[in-house]
Amino acid sequence: MSDAVWRSELAPRAQRDLRRLDPPVMNRVLDAIDRLCADDPVGDVRRLTGRPESRLRVGDWRVLFVRDDQRRAVRVLRVLPRGRAYDR
């Protein structure tokens, strides 16, 4: 990932989710995470109602993450298809 104002951290489950993706999809997701961590963050981001995390939409995929303003880090929790991303 590129030099960004914010850094990204991938939880073990997110790393496993990414390994299971097709290479073109994985590259799109990683690029979207880089843009999220950039100086001027870009992306379709929404805070999830009743949950501490937010989601980043990348096509049919959802990146669930938590922003840590104090550490200036984005912790990616999961990368899931839209249908499974909101199950709890």
Secondary structure, 3 states (H helix, E strand, C coil): CCCCCCEEEECHHHHHHHHCCCHHHHHHHHHHHHHHCCCCCCCEEEECCCCCCEEEEECCEEEEEEEECCCCEEEEEEEEEHHHHCCC
